[in-house]
């Protein structure tokens, strides 16, 4: 009910009477009053005027299930939303919830992570109240060998969502968020977000996939060791953004891209759009494989989501599979 009240009040241009809320929700005035009181305790400023009703005057930047749910426009993604004030890792929670039977599209988010995970066991810095830490539980009917491409699907979706909210705020002057193959988003040449996809499957059957993403939204500063290579929407623009709004926007684009992806189980239908946001394309890169490294020019991706690199040494075009490979710019992060 909290989610529905927020949705109604946000959409209204003026006050919404208590009676109207009761009729739309099928509950008593006392029930509405109690929820309004709870929302006020959570930081919402809600005006209550006798004979006129309620109106929201200020919305806090919170990552609650109700706030995110009241902004969703999806069929599946995020419709079951579980939020934590603090947890070890949203990916870990999502996997646990998957084992408990939570449905496809379940969204897990947190204000703070104590054990945020990055690729290849790295720790993801997760201070409270600044960034988005979320994981999406998926139960796709696809081959296990194709699930790694969901990282690219999430990257494309999140980049589109970031660019939409940036455009809403700044119009044509908005900076552009791009994807860095295979699992990062970049803004002005520095890392904005990281993605980690984990799989539970048998040889020919996917039990579930969890794809998690951390996005630096209103972060004002970073630890010294990553300050030169990390960025946030706030640092780049000096603006403040609603994390719940961006989360809902990510869910919208992910649902669209996911439905396209599962029809072909590859990146063929998303390849052109992905490459339009690919920061690596046309750049000299260094491919770091276990025990081996080489340089070349990134040409784009193939239908399997592999990065195509023209080797500097012999001009041979190699399809690079994400796996344990890292791709970096010759002169810096990108």
C-alpha positions as CSV (number, residue, x, y, z in Angstrom):
1,X,0.0,0.0,0.0
2,X,2.9,2.4,0.7
3,X,4.1,2.0,-2.9
4,X,0.6,2.7,-4.3
5,X,0.1,5.8,-2.1
6,X,3.5,7.2,-3.2
7,X,2.6,6.5,-6.9
8,X,-0.8,8.3,-6.5
9,X,0.6,11.3,-4.7
10,X,3.5,11.7,-7.1
11,X,1.3,11.6,-10.1
12,X,-1.3,14.1,-8.7
13,X,-1.0,17.7,-9.7
14,X,-2.8,18.9,-6.5
15,X,-3.9,17.5,-3.2
16,X,-5.4,14.0,-3.1
17,X,-8.2,13.6,-0.6
18,X,-8.1,10.9,2.0
19,X,-11.5,9.6,0.7
20,X,-10.1,9.3,-2.8
21,X,-7.1,7.3,-1.5
22,X,-9.4,5.1,0.5
23,X,-11.5,4.4,-2.6
24,X,-8.6,3.7,-4.9
25,X,-6.9,1.4,-2.4
26,X,-9.9,-0.2,-0.8
27,X,-8.8,0.6,2.7
28,X,-9.9,2.7,5.7
29,X,-9.0,6.3,6.4
30,X,-7.1,5.0,9.5
31,X,-5.0,2.7,7.3
32,X,-4.1,5.6,5.0
33,X,-3.3,7.9,7.9
34,X,-0.9,5.2,9.4
35,X,1.0,4.9,6.1
36,X,1.2,8.6,5.7
37,X,2.8,8.8,9.2
38,X,5.3,6.0,8.2
39,X,6.3,7.9,5.1
40,X,6.9,11.1,7.1
41,X,9.1,9.1,9.5
42,X,11.1,7.9,6.5
43,X,11.8,11.5,5.4
44,X,8.9,12.3,3.0
45,X,7.5,15.8,3.5
46,X,3.7,15.4,3.1
47,X,1.3,18.2,3.6
48,X,-2.0,17.3,5.1
49,X,-4.7,20.0,4.7
50,X,-8.3,19.6,6.1
51,X,-10.9,19.3,3.4
52,X,-8.2,19.1,0.7
53,X,-6.2,16.0,1.5
54,X,-2.5,15.2,1.1
55,X,0.3,16.4,-1.2
56,X,4.0,15.4,-1.4
57,X,6.3,18.5,-1.2
58,X,9.7,16.7,-0.8
59,X,10.9,13.2,-1.5
60,X,14.1,11.8,0.2
61,X,16.8,10.0,-1.7
62,X,16.1,6.5,-0.4
63,X,16.4,3.1,-1.9
64,X,13.4,1.5,-0.3
65,X,11.2,-1.1,-2.1
66,X,8.2,1.3,-1.9
67,X,10.1,4.3,-3.4
68,X,11.5,2.2,-6.2
69,X,8.3,0.3,-6.8
70,X,6.3,3.5,-7.0
71,X,8.5,4.6,-10.0
72,X,8.5,1.3,-11.9
73,X,6.9,0.8,-15.4
74,X,7.8,-2.8,-16.0
75,X,6.1,-6.2,-16.2
76,X,8.6,-8.3,-14.3
77,X,11.9,-6.5,-13.6
78,X,11.9,-5.1,-10.0
79,X,8.2,-6.0,-9.3
80,X,9.4,-8.1,-6.4
81,X,11.8,-5.8,-4.7
82,X,13.7,-6.4,-1.5
83,X,15.7,-3.6,0.1
84,X,18.2,-3.7,2.9
85,X,19.6,-0.8,5.0
86,X,22.8,-2.8,5.2
87,X,23.9,-6.2,3.9
88,X,27.1,-8.0,3.0
89,X,26.5,-8.1,-0.8
90,X,23.4,-7.7,-2.9
91,X,24.6,-10.5,-5.2
92,X,25.0,-12.8,-2.2
93,X,21.5,-11.9,-0.9
94,X,20.0,-12.4,-4.4
95,X,21.6,-15.9,-4.7
96,X,20.2,-16.8,-1.3
97,X,16.7,-15.5,-2.3
98,X,17.0,-17.5,-5.5
99,X,17.5,-20.7,-3.5
100,X,14.4,-19.8,-1.5
101,X,12.3,-19.6,-4.7
102,X,12.0,-15.9,-5.3
103,X,10.7,-15.2,-8.9
104,X,12.4,-14.1,-12.1
105,X,12.9,-10.3,-12.0
106,X,13.4,-10.0,-8.2
107,X,15.5,-6.9,-7.5
108,X,17.7,-6.8,-4.4
109,X,19.1,-3.4,-3.3
110,X,20.9,-1.9,-0.3
111,X,21.9,1.4,1.1
112,X,25.2,0.0,2.1
113,X,27.3,-3.2,1.5
114,X,29.9,-4.5,3.9
115,X,31.2,-7.0,1.5
116,X,30.5,-5.6,-2.0
117,X,32.0,-7.8,-4.7
118,X,33.7,-6.9,-7.9
119,X,35.0,-9.0,-10.8
120,X,37.7,-11.7,-10.0
121,X,37.1,-11.3,-6.2
122,X,37.8,-7.6,-5.9
123,X,36.1,-5.6,-3.2
124,X,33.6,-2.9,-4.4
125,X,33.7,0.2,-2.2
126,X,30.1,0.6,-0.8
127,X,29.6,3.7,1.4
128,X,26.0,4.4,2.5
129,X,23.5,6.8,0.9
130,X,25.5,7.8,-2.2
131,X,25.4,5.0,-4.8
132,X,23.2,2.3,-6.2
133,X,24.0,-1.2,-5.1
134,X,21.6,-3.7,-6.7
135,X,21.3,-7.2,-8.1
136,X,18.7,-8.7,-10.3
137,X,17.6,-12.3,-10.1
138,X,16.9,-13.9,-13.5
139,X,15.6,-17.3,-14.4
140,X,16.2,-17.4,-18.2
141,X,15.4,-20.4,-20.4
142,X,18.7,-20.2,-22.3
143,X,21.9,-22.2,-22.7
144,X,24.3,-21.7,-19.8
145,X,27.0,-20.8,-22.3
146,X,25.1,-17.7,-23.3
147,X,24.5,-16.2,-19.9
148,X,27.8,-14.3,-19.9
149,X,26.3,-11.9,-22.4
150,X,23.8,-10.8,-19.7
151,X,26.6,-8.6,-18.4
152,X,26.6,-6.8,-21.7
153,X,22.8,-6.5,-21.6
154,X,23.0,-4.9,-18.2
155,X,25.8,-2.6,-19.2
156,X,23.8,-1.4,-22.2
157,X,20.6,-1.0,-20.2
158,X,22.3,0.9,-17.3
159,X,24.2,3.2,-19.7
160,X,20.9,4.1,-21.5
161,X,19.3,4.7,-18.1
162,X,22.1,7.0,-16.9
163,X,22.0,8.9,-20.1
164,X,18.2,9.4,-19.8
165,X,18.4,10.8,-16.3
166,X,21.3,13.0,-17.3
167,X,19.4,14.4,-20.2
168,X,16.3,15.0,-18.0
169,X,18.5,17.1,-15.7
170,X,20.9,18.8,-18.1
171,X,19.4,18.5,-21.6
172,X,21.8,18.7,-24.6
173,X,24.7,19.7,-22.2
174,X,24.6,16.3,-20.5
175,X,27.8,14.3,-20.6
176,X,27.5,10.8,-22.1
177,X,27.9,7.6,-20.2
178,X,29.5,4.8,-22.2
179,X,30.2,1.1,-21.8
180,X,33.7,-0.3,-21.3
181,X,33.7,-4.0,-22.4
182,X,32.9,-6.2,-20.7
183,X,31.6,-5.0,-17.4
184,X,32.1,-1.3,-16.7
185,X,30.4,2.0,-17.4
186,X,32.5,5.0,-17.9
187,X,31.9,8.8,-17.7
188,X,34.5,11.3,-18.9
189,X,37.1,8.5,-19.1
190,X,36.6,7.3,-15.5
191,X,34.8,4.3,-14.0
192,X,31.2,5.1,-13.1
193,X,29.8,1.5,-12.5
194,X,30.9,-2.1,-12.4
195,X,28.9,-5.2,-13.1
196,X,29.2,-8.7,-11.8
197,X,27.2,-11.6,-13.2
198,X,27.1,-15.0,-11.4
199,X,25.5,-18.2,-12.6
200,X,24.0,-21.3,-11.0
201,X,23.5,-24.0,-13.6
202,X,23.9,-27.6,-14.7
203,X,25.6,-28.6,-18.0
204,X,22.5,-27.8,-20.1
205,X,20.2,-26.0,-17.7
206,X,20.2,-22.6,-16.0
207,X,18.8,-22.6,-12.4
208,X,19.3,-18.8,-12.1
209,X,21.5,-15.9,-13.0
210,X,22.3,-13.0,-10.7
211,X,23.6,-9.8,-12.3
212,X,24.7,-7.1,-9.9
213,X,25.7,-3.5,-10.6
214,X,27.1,-0.7,-8.5
215,X,26.6,2.8,-9.9
216,X,28.3,5.9,-8.3
217,X,25.4,8.4,-8.3
218,X,25.8,11.1,-5.7
219,X,29.3,10.1,-4.5
220,X,31.3,13.3,-3.6
221,X,34.7,11.7,-3.3
222,X,36.6,8.4,-3.5
223,X,39.5,6.8,-1.6
224,X,42.9,8.0,-2.7
225,X,43.8,4.7,-4.4
226,X,40.9,5.0,-6.9
227,X,40.2,8.8,-7.0
228,X,42.0,9.2,-10.4
229,X,40.0,6.5,-12.1
230,X,36.6,6.7,-10.5
231,X,33.7,9.1,-11.3
232,X,30.1,9.7,-10.2
233,X,27.2,11.5,-11.8
234,X,27.5,14.2,-9.1
235,X,31.2,14.8,-9.5
236,X,30.8,15.1,-13.3
237,X,27.8,17.4,-13.2
238,X,27.6,19.0,-9.6
239,X,23.9,17.9,-9.7
240,X,22.1,15.5,-7.3
241,X,20.1,12.6,-8.7
242,X,17.3,10.4,-7.4
243,X,18.8,6.9,-7.0
244,X,15.4,5.3,-7.0
245,X,14.5,7.1,-10.3
246,X,17.7,5.8,-11.9
247,X,17.1,2.3,-10.6
248,X,13.6,2.2,-12.0
249,X,14.9,3.5,-15.3
250,X,17.5,0.7,-15.3
251,X,14.7,-1.8,-14.8
252,X,12.8,-0.3,-17.8
253,X,15.7,-0.6,-20.2
254,X,16.9,-3.9,-18.9
255,X,13.4,-5.4,-19.4
256,X,13.4,-4.1,-23.0
257,X,16.9,-5.3,-23.8
258,X,16.5,-8.6,-22.0
259,X,13.4,-9.5,-24.1
260,X,15.3,-8.8,-27.3
261,X,18.3,-10.9,-26.1
262,X,16.4,-14.0,-25.1
263,X,14.8,-14.2,-28.5
264,X,18.2,-14.9,-30.2
265,X,20.3,-15.8,-27.1
266,X,23.0,-13.5,-28.5
267,X,23.9,-9.9,-29.1
268,X,23.0,-9.7,-32.8
269,X,19.9,-7.5,-32.3
270,X,21.6,-5.3,-29.7
271,X,25.1,-5.2,-31.3
272,X,24.6,-1.9,-33.2
273,X,23.3,0.0,-30.2
274,X,25.9,-1.5,-27.8
275,X,28.7,-0.4,-30.2
276,X,27.3,3.1,-30.3
277,X,28.1,3.4,-26.6
278,X,31.3,1.3,-26.6
279,X,34.2,3.5,-25.4
280,X,36.8,0.9,-26.5
281,X,35.8,0.9,-30.2
282,X,38.5,2.2,-32.5
283,X,41.0,2.5,-29.6
284,X,44.3,0.9,-28.9
285,X,43.9,-1.6,-26.1
286,X,46.0,-4.1,-24.2
287,X,44.5,-7.5,-23.7
288,X,45.7,-9.2,-20.5
289,X,45.3,-12.9,-20.5
290,X,46.7,-15.2,-17.8
291,X,50.4,-15.5,-18.6
292,X,50.1,-13.5,-21.8
293,X,49.4,-10.0,-23.0
294,X,49.1,-8.3,-26.4
295,X,48.1,-5.0,-27.9
296,X,45.8,-4.1,-30.7
297,X,42.8,-2.0,-31.9
298,X,39.3,-2.8,-30.6
299,X,36.9,-3.1,-33.6
300,X,33.6,-3.8,-31.8
301,X,31.8,-6.9,-30.7
302,X,30.6,-10.0,-32.5
303,X,27.2,-11.6,-32.1
304,X,28.5,-13.7,-29.1
305,X,29.4,-10.5,-27.3
306,X,33.2,-11.1,-27.7
307,X,35.4,-8.1,-28.2
308,X,37.1,-8.1,-31.7
309,X,40.7,-6.9,-31.5
310,X,43.0,-6.4,-34.5
311,X,46.4,-7.5,-33.2
312,X,49.2,-5.0,-33.6
313,X,51.8,-7.6,-34.2
314,X,50.3,-9.3,-37.3
315,X,46.9,-7.7,-38.1
316,X,45.0,-10.9,-37.1
317,X,41.5,-10.3,-35.7
318,X,41.0,-12.1,-32.4
319,X,37.6,-12.6,-30.7
320,X,38.3,-12.0,-27.0
321,X,36.0,-13.8,-24.5
322,X,35.5,-12.0,-21.2
323,X,36.3,-14.8,-18.8
324,X,39.6,-14.1,-17.0
325,X,40.7,-11.5,-19.6
326,X,41.1,-7.8,-18.8
327,X,41.1,-5.1,-21.5
328,X,42.7,-1.7,-20.8
329,X,43.7,1.3,-22.7
330,X,47.3,1.7,-23.7
331,X,47.7,5.1,-21.9
332,X,45.1,4.7,-19.1
333,X,41.9,3.1,-17.8
334,X,40.1,3.4,-21.2
